[in-house]
Amino acid sequence: MNNIKLPSEPDWFLWRSFLAVMDEGSLSGAARALGASQPTLGRHIEELESCLNAVLFDRTGRGLKPTSIAFQLVDPVRNAKSALAQAQLAVTGATELLDGTVRITASQIISHNILPAILKKARELFPMIELEIVPSDAVENLLLREADIAIRMFRPGQLDVVGKKIGDVPLRACAHQSYLDKHGTPLTPQDLYDHEIIGLDRQDDIIRVSKAIGFPLERQNFKLRTDSQTLIWEMVKQGLGVSFAQFNLIETTPGMVHIVPDLKIPAMEMWLVAHREVHKANRIRVIYDLLASELSAYTGAKM
């Protein structure tokens, strides 16, 4: 008889590593995405190829190049990942226990400046519930369980989610008093052009909104640039320049001053979002309701 090696059934974690490599385009990118080491991901790929008795990637000087077999497999594996996530959602939604884990995602600004006080109250009220926080300005996918609850500054467009508008968050131009003492206080939008404006680097949110309200800014107008909004806020607090922030955050931060009242910046909507199935779980529902109550107090909205 010929010694033909028949394919065996790989463990799911091997498929997960395979999908990460396909999505990220490299072992290093997949390792970062999964929080694993590059050698571990390499061993997973080799083990998966051994299980399937197939070559999924050609090894080149530039890394791994997917073969035609890999491209044929990627969509079925992605569908399987989604199906497993849906199954987990169904189980999560069925439990009524006030223990376990709740994963919350919010923007960097909300996570660092608003959430901690709410999380303290959550721990006091529900000590058996473990909380995981994902500070991110990216949109986490609730359907794939990247988060149980999301605080978003826009109306959710994803299907199969429960969304509650918390309120509108006003935005204002601001600076620290130490900066104004040294450079003077801008009184009109035009005055801002003569000041140290702190803005975004590669993202165009500020530029897009400024043009829409008749106060055009370009990237070169920002004397300090970063795509980290928390870093922008910290630089403004240190008196490095002027920028734009949430009204309530300015109000509650010592030394911060509202400037240029004639600059009318559109408010952002704040939404609290959870997957419809997850929202049935008692532990997630109580955290969701607590967040809704506390964030409504922050925005001044009536429950």
C-alpha positions as CSV (number, residue, x, y, z in Angstrom):
1,M,0.0,0.0,0.0
2,N,1.1,3.5,-0.7
3,N,1.8,5.6,2.4
4,I,-0.6,8.4,1.6
5,K,-1.2,10.9,4.4
6,L,-4.8,11.8,4.7
7,P,-5.9,15.2,5.9
8,S,-6.8,15.5,9.6
9,E,-9.1,17.9,11.2
10,P,-7.2,21.0,12.4
11,D,-7.9,22.7,15.7
12,W,-9.8,26.0,15.4
13,F,-6.9,28.1,16.7
14,L,-4.9,27.0,13.6
15,W,-7.6,28.3,11.4
16,R,-7.8,31.5,13.4
17,S,-4.0,32.0,12.8
18,F,-4.5,31.3,9.1
19,L,-7.2,33.8,8.8
20,A,-5.2,36.5,10.6
21,V,-2.3,36.0,8.3
22,M,-4.6,36.3,5.2
23,D,-6.3,39.4,6.6
24,E,-3.1,41.1,7.9
25,G,-0.8,40.1,5.0
26,S,2.1,38.9,7.1
27,L,3.1,36.8,10.1
28,S,4.1,40.0,12.0
29,G,0.8,41.7,11.3
30,A,-1.2,38.6,12.3
31,A,0.9,38.3,15.5
32,R,0.0,41.8,16.5
33,A,-3.7,41.3,15.7
34,L,-3.9,38.2,17.8
35,G,-1.5,39.3,20.6
36,A,0.7,36.3,19.9
37,S,4.4,35.9,18.9
38,Q,5.5,35.6,15.3
39,P,7.2,32.2,15.8
40,T,4.0,30.9,17.3
41,L,2.0,32.0,14.2
42,G,4.6,30.4,12.0
43,R,4.3,27.1,13.8
44,H,0.5,27.3,13.5
45,I,0.7,27.7,9.8
46,E,3.1,24.8,9.4
47,E,0.9,22.6,11.6
48,L,-2.2,23.6,9.6
49,E,-0.4,22.7,6.4
50,S,0.6,19.4,7.9
51,C,-2.9,18.6,9.0
52,L,-4.3,19.5,5.5
53,N,-1.4,17.9,3.6
54,A,-1.4,21.1,1.5
55,V,0.8,24.1,0.9
56,L,-1.1,27.3,1.9
57,F,1.8,29.7,1.6
58,D,4.9,29.9,-0.5
59,R,7.9,31.1,1.5
60,T,9.7,34.0,-0.2
61,G,12.3,36.5,0.8
62,R,9.5,39.0,1.5
63,G,7.5,36.7,3.7
64,L,4.5,34.4,3.1
65,K,2.7,34.4,-0.3
66,P,-0.8,32.8,-0.2
67,T,-1.3,29.9,-2.7
68,S,-4.4,29.4,-4.7
69,I,-5.6,26.9,-2.1
70,A,-5.3,29.5,0.6
71,F,-7.5,31.9,-1.4
72,Q,-10.1,29.2,-1.8
73,L,-10.2,28.5,1.9
74,V,-10.3,32.1,3.3
75,D,-14.0,32.8,2.7
76,P,-15.2,29.5,4.2
77,V,-13.0,30.0,7.2
78,R,-14.2,33.6,7.7
79,N,-17.8,32.3,7.5
80,A,-17.0,29.7,10.1
81,K,-15.6,32.3,12.4
82,S,-18.8,34.4,12.0
83,A,-20.9,31.3,12.7
84,L,-19.0,30.5,15.9
85,A,-19.4,34.1,17.1
86,Q,-23.2,33.9,16.5
87,A,-23.3,30.6,18.5
88,Q,-21.4,32.3,21.4
89,L,-23.8,35.3,21.2
90,A,-26.8,32.9,21.5
91,V,-25.3,31.3,24.6
92,T,-24.4,34.7,26.1
93,G,-27.9,36.0,25.6
94,A,-29.4,33.0,27.4
95,T,-27.6,33.5,30.7
96,E,-29.2,35.4,33.6
97,L,-26.2,35.3,35.9
98,L,-24.7,38.5,37.3
99,D,-21.2,37.3,36.9
100,G,-18.8,36.8,34.0
101,T,-17.2,39.3,31.7
102,V,-18.5,42.4,30.0
103,R,-16.3,44.0,27.3
104,I,-16.8,47.7,26.6
105,T,-15.3,49.7,23.8
106,A,-15.3,53.5,23.6
107,S,-13.2,56.3,22.0
108,Q,-9.8,57.1,23.6
109,I,-11.2,60.4,25.0
110,I,-14.3,58.8,26.6
111,S,-12.3,55.8,27.9
112,H,-9.6,57.8,29.5
113,N,-11.6,60.8,30.8
114,I,-15.2,59.7,31.3
115,L,-15.4,56.0,31.9
116,P,-13.2,55.5,35.0
117,A,-15.7,57.2,37.3
118,I,-18.6,55.1,35.8
119,L,-16.5,51.9,36.1
120,K,-15.9,52.6,39.8
121,K,-19.6,52.7,40.3
122,A,-20.1,49.5,38.3
123,R,-17.5,47.6,40.4
124,E,-19.3,48.8,43.6
125,L,-22.7,47.7,42.4
126,F,-21.8,44.5,40.5
127,P,-18.5,43.1,42.0
128,M,-19.0,39.7,40.4
129,I,-18.9,41.2,36.9
130,E,-15.5,41.5,35.3
131,L,-15.0,44.5,33.0
132,E,-12.7,44.6,30.0
133,I,-12.2,48.0,28.4
134,V,-11.1,48.6,24.8
135,P,-10.0,52.2,24.3
136,S,-10.2,52.6,20.5
137,D,-11.2,55.2,17.9
138,A,-11.7,52.3,15.5
139,V,-15.2,50.8,15.1
140,E,-15.2,47.4,16.9
141,N,-17.4,44.7,15.4
142,L,-20.2,43.7,17.8
143,L,-21.3,40.8,15.6
144,L,-17.9,39.2,16.0
145,R,-17.8,39.8,19.7
146,E,-14.9,42.2,19.6
147,A,-17.0,44.0,22.2
148,D,-20.3,43.5,24.1
149,I,-21.1,47.2,24.5
150,A,-19.9,50.1,22.4
151,I,-20.1,53.8,23.1
152,R,-20.1,55.5,19.8
153,M,-20.1,59.1,18.7
154,F,-22.3,58.5,15.7
155,R,-25.6,56.7,14.8
156,P,-24.9,52.9,14.5
157,G,-25.5,51.5,11.1
158,Q,-24.8,47.8,11.9
159,L,-27.7,45.4,11.7
160,D,-28.9,43.3,14.6
161,V,-27.8,45.8,17.3
162,V,-29.7,47.5,20.1
163,G,-28.9,51.2,20.0
164,K,-29.8,54.0,22.4
165,K,-29.1,57.6,21.7
166,I,-27.6,59.0,24.9
167,G,-27.6,62.7,23.9
168,D,-25.7,65.3,22.0
169,V,-22.2,66.2,23.0
170,P,-21.4,69.9,22.3
171,L,-17.9,70.8,21.0
172,R,-16.0,74.0,21.6
173,A,-12.7,75.6,20.9
174,C,-10.5,75.7,24.0
175,A,-7.1,76.5,25.5
176,H,-5.5,76.3,28.9
177,Q,-5.3,79.6,30.9
178,S,-1.5,79.3,30.9
179,Y,-1.4,79.4,27.1
180,L,-3.8,82.4,27.0
181,D,-1.8,84.3,29.6
182,K,1.3,84.0,27.3
183,H,-0.3,84.4,23.8
184,G,-3.5,86.3,24.4
185,T,-7.1,85.1,23.9
186,P,-8.4,84.7,20.4
187,L,-11.9,86.3,20.1
188,T,-12.9,85.5,16.6
189,P,-12.4,82.4,14.3
190,Q,-10.0,84.5,12.2
191,D,-7.9,85.1,15.3
192,L,-7.2,81.4,15.6
193,Y,-5.1,81.4,12.5
194,D,-2.5,83.4,14.4
195,H,-2.3,80.8,17.3
196,E,-0.8,77.4,17.9
197,I,-3.5,75.1,16.7
198,I,-3.2,71.5,17.8
199,G,-4.9,69.1,15.3
200,L,-5.0,65.7,13.7
201,D,-2.2,64.3,11.5
202,R,-3.5,61.9,8.9
203,Q,-7.2,61.9,9.9
204,D,-9.2,64.7,8.3
205,D,-12.1,65.0,10.8
206,I,-11.2,68.5,12.0
207,I,-10.4,69.7,8.4
208,R,-13.7,68.3,7.1
209,V,-15.9,69.9,9.9
210,S,-14.0,73.2,9.8
211,K,-14.7,73.6,6.1
212,A,-18.4,72.7,6.5
213,I,-18.8,75.5,9.1
214,G,-17.0,78.2,7.0
215,F,-13.7,78.1,9.0
216,P,-11.4,76.3,6.6
217,L,-8.3,74.6,8.1
218,E,-5.6,72.7,6.3
219,R,-3.1,70.3,7.7
220,Q,-0.4,73.0,7.7
221,N,-2.5,75.1,10.1
222,F,-1.8,72.6,12.8
223,K,1.5,73.4,14.5
224,L,1.3,70.2,16.5
225,R,-0.2,67.1,14.8
226,T,-1.1,63.7,16.1
227,D,-3.9,61.2,15.4
228,S,-4.2,60.5,19.1
229,Q,-7.0,62.6,20.5
230,T,-6.0,61.9,24.1
231,L,-2.6,63.3,23.3
232,I,-4.1,66.4,21.8
233,W,-6.1,66.9,25.0
234,E,-3.0,66.4,27.1
235,M,-1.0,68.9,25.0
236,V,-3.8,71.5,25.3
237,K,-3.9,70.9,29.1
238,Q,-0.1,71.6,29.2
239,G,-0.7,75.0,27.5
240,L,0.9,74.1,24.1
241,G,-1.9,75.6,22.0
242,V,-5.6,75.8,21.2
243,S,-7.8,73.0,20.0
244,F,-11.4,71.6,20.1
245,A,-12.9,69.4,22.7
246,Q,-16.2,68.2,24.4
247,F,-17.9,71.1,26.2
248,N,-18.3,69.1,29.5
249,L,-14.7,67.9,29.4
250,I,-13.6,71.5,29.2
251,E,-15.9,72.6,32.0
252,T,-14.7,69.9,34.4
253,T,-10.9,70.3,33.8
254,P,-9.1,72.9,35.9
255,G,-7.5,75.7,34.0
256,M,-9.3,75.0,30.7
257,V,-11.1,77.9,29.1
258,H,-13.8,78.1,26.4
259,I,-12.7,80.5,23.6
260,V,-14.2,81.9,20.4
261,P,-17.9,81.5,21.3
262,D,-18.9,82.6,17.8
263,L,-17.3,79.4,16.3
264,K,-20.3,77.1,16.0
265,I,-19.1,73.5,15.9
266,P,-21.8,70.8,15.3
267,A,-22.4,68.6,18.3
268,M,-21.7,64.9,18.2
269,E,-24.3,62.3,18.9
270,M,-23.5,59.8,21.6
271,W,-24.9,56.3,21.2
272,L,-24.8,53.2,23.4
273,V,-24.9,50.0,21.3
274,A,-25.0,46.3,22.0
275,H,-25.7,43.2,19.8
276,R,-29.4,42.2,20.1
277,E,-28.6,38.7,21.4
278,V,-26.0,39.9,23.9
279,H,-28.4,42.5,25.3
280,K,-30.5,39.6,26.6
281,A,-27.8,38.6,29.0
282,N,-28.5,40.0,32.5
283,R,-24.9,40.9,33.3
284,I,-24.5,42.9,30.1
285,R,-27.9,44.5,30.4
286,V,-27.2,45.9,33.9
287,I,-23.9,47.4,32.7
288,Y,-25.6,48.7,29.6
289,D,-28.3,50.4,31.8
290,L,-25.7,51.9,34.2
291,L,-23.7,53.3,31.3
292,A,-26.9,54.8,29.8
293,S,-27.8,56.5,33.1
294,E,-24.3,57.8,33.8
295,L,-23.6,59.0,30.3
296,S,-27.0,60.7,30.1
297,A,-25.9,62.7,33.2
298,Y,-22.7,63.6,31.4
299,T,-24.5,64.9,28.2
300,G,-27.3,66.5,30.2
301,A,-29.9,64.3,28.4
302,K,-33.1,63.3,30.1
303,M,-33.6,59.5,30.5
